[in-house]
Amino acid sequence: MPSRQEVSYFGAGPAPLPTPVVEAAGQAFVNFNDSGLGLGEISHRSPTANKILDDAKANLSALLDIPDNYEILFMQAGGSGEFSAVVQNLVPVWIERRRRRAEADVVKANPDAEKAQVDELVFQRLQKEVDEELKLDYLVTGSWSLKASQEAARLVGSKYVNVALDARKANGGKFGTIPAEDTWSLTPTKAEGGKGSAFVYFCDNETVDGVEFQSFPKVLEAQGQDAEDERLVVADMSSNFISRKVDVSKYAVIFGGAQKNIGVTGITIAITATPPAALLHRLNIGGLPGPVVLDYATIAKNNSLYNTLPIFNLWVAGKVMADLMGVFGAQKVSGQEQIADQKSNLIYGALDKYPQVYRVVPDKSVRSRMNICFRVCGGDDAKEKEFIAGAEKRLLQGLKGHRSVGGMRASNYNAVPLENVQKLVQYLEDFASTQ
């Protein structure tokens, strides 16, 4: 039976954790800090749990330089749950903006009207604006952003969902590119002569398809217009969380499941600066409002403890973040970014060296540093099975691609050691030399 040190795991998630974290977690699960109780047994409202929560927030805030006006929420339901949560929480923001404008206009036009009359006139205008103008913009660049757009359509109705980009249309019906920004059909903002969308969603790194945005889209940058007209940008960073520096202030919401770069399954992190509004119950826009456990305001008000938070899972995530701070210090997440770039460059370098044997699936301009998707010998089934079998003999595990697309996928998450990447690169070299 191989030891942990002998196995090189490249699975896409649940993903490997740093061995020191796993070892410390084993002790914490049995007897945390000599308390006689494991972290899976303590109350989520205990002083111990609150300290774990506060430490995790502090370390994440330090790693990403999160502005003070943002909330860090620890939730459940995974990234897929956040597909619903962003709709539930940000559509009300759009409505509240419109309500304020409508109320100001109605009061100005009817200065002597009673409050009940004003409220009814405002509601009538809102109902019309929702029906005719509400849009949720989605940039669909892979399997997960596609699922997110489908969930939005399920919740509020497809007429309200604007797929501003479907990358398959520019790539023969398959994901693998991100077309130029001037081809995106985003809902125009007020400054652009339009009405503005409730938000713009994109998946920063597509785990299945190996596509990653190389930087924040320029077209989504604030344009200096009134803050109430700026686009609210939502990014799913489930599979590249804390792997590179990001300017958090450009986003209304950043979310991600923990099971890639941060911890074990069961914790979802949402970083948000946008509180929800309350006016939805009378407006006919589908299934909103949604579950209270996905309501950002409720979770924030209760310090992520509205319902029972899995404290053991949170401790693991917090330990990972604390160790990153300990390793990189003032470099913060930029230190991890340098290592991620180094590892991905090694793998892509080996793949590109043998084009007759390997083909990287996504376009070079959008290659993911986290999920490296490639085919062997043109996707020949026998050769790809041979590749996997050879890898397994060397204890290189988790290289099989997602069932929906096939091929190979080497997930290069933070906890994958450089030496394991070097072992994979050597295997890529050796396999290619036999073909």
WOBELBEL-V669344 format. One record per residue. N is the residue number from 1. NEAR is the number of other C-alpha atoms within 8 Angstrom. Layout:
BEGIN
n=(N,N)
near=(NEAR,NEAR)
END
This chain:
BEGIN
n=(1,2,3,4,5,6,7,8,9,10,11,12,13,14,15,16,17,18,19,20,21,22,23,24,25,26,27,28,29,30,31,32,33,34,35,36,37,38,39,40,41,42,43,44,45,46,47,48,49,50,51,52,53,54,55,56,57,58,59,60,61,62,63,64,65,66,67,68,69,70,71,72,73,74,75,76,77,78,79,80,81,82,83,84,85,86,87,88,89,90,91,92,93,94,95,96,97,98,99,100,101,102,103,104,105,106,107,108,109,110,111,112,113,114,115,116,117,118,119,120,121,122,123,124,125,126,127,128,129,130,131,132,133,134,135,136,137,138,139,140,141,142,143,144,145,146,147,148,149,150,151,152,153,154,155,156,157,158,159,160,161,162,163,164,165,166,167,168,169,170,171,172,173,174,175,176,177,178,179,180,181,182,183,184,185,186,187,188,189,190,191,192,193,194,195,196,197,198,199,200,201,202,203,204,205,206,207,208,209,210,211,212,213,214,215,216,217,218,219,220,221,222,223,224,225,226,227,228,229,230,231,232,233,234,235,236,237,238,239,240,241,242,243,244,245,246,247,248,249,250,251,252,253,254,255,256,257,258,259,260,261,262,263,264,265,266,267,268,269,270,271,272,273,274,275,276,277,278,279,280,281,282,283,284,285,286,287,288,289,290,291,292,293,294,295,296,297,298,299,300,301,302,303,304,305,306,307,308,309,310,311,312,313,314,315,316,317,318,319,320,321,322,323,324,325,326,327,328,329,330,331,332,333,334,335,336,337,338,339,340,341,342,343,344,345,346,347,348,349,350,351,352,353,354,355,356,357,358,359,360,361,362,363,364,365,366,367,368,369,370,371,372,373,374,375,376,377,378,379,380,381,382,383,384,385,386,387,388,389,390,391,392,393,394,395,396,397,398,399,400,401,402,403,404,405,406,407,408,409,410,411,412,413,414,415,416,417,418,419,420,421,422,423,424,425,426,427,428,429,430,431,432,433,434,435)
near=(2,5,6,5,5,7,10,10,10,15,13,12,7,9,12,12,11,9,6,6,11,9,8,8,9,8,9,11,12,10,12,12,5,6,7,7,11,12,12,8,6,10,6,11,7,8,6,6,12,10,8,12,11,8,9,15,10,8,12,11,10,10,12,13,7,11,8,5,5,10,10,10,13,10,14,9,10,14,12,8,10,11,11,13,12,11,10,13,13,12,11,13,13,10,12,11,9,9,11,8,8,11,11,8,8,11,10,7,6,8,6,4,8,6,6,6,8,13,9,8,9,12,9,8,9,12,10,8,9,11,8,6,7,10,12,11,15,14,13,15,18,14,10,10,15,10,8,11,12,8,10,14,12,8,11,11,11,8,6,10,13,11,11,12,11,9,15,12,8,8,10,6,7,8,11,16,14,8,8,6,8,4,7,9,7,7,12,11,13,9,8,6,7,9,9,11,14,14,13,13,12,12,14,10,15,17,11,11,14,16,16,11,11,6,4,7,8,6,5,8,8,8,5,5,8,6,6,5,10,10,12,9,12,13,12,13,12,12,13,13,10,11,13,10,9,5,7,10,7,8,13,11,13,13,14,14,14,16,13,16,15,13,14,12,10,12,17,14,12,13,11,13,10,9,9,10,9,6,9,8,7,5,8,6,9,7,7,10,7,9,6,6,9,13,12,11,8,10,15,11,7,8,8,12,10,9,6,6,11,10,12,9,12,14,11,13,13,15,10,12,13,10,8,12,13,7,6,11,8,4,7,13,15,10,9,14,11,8,8,14,9,8,11,12,8,11,11,10,8,11,12,10,6,9,8,6,10,13,13,12,10,13,9,5,6,13,11,12,10,14,17,16,14,11,13,14,11,8,9,8,6,6,10,14,8,8,10,10,8,8,11,9,7,6,9,13,11,10,12,10,11,10,5,4,8,8,13,14,16,13,11,13,15,9,8,14,7,7,6,9,12,9,8,10,11,8,9,10,9,8,9,9,6,5,5)
END
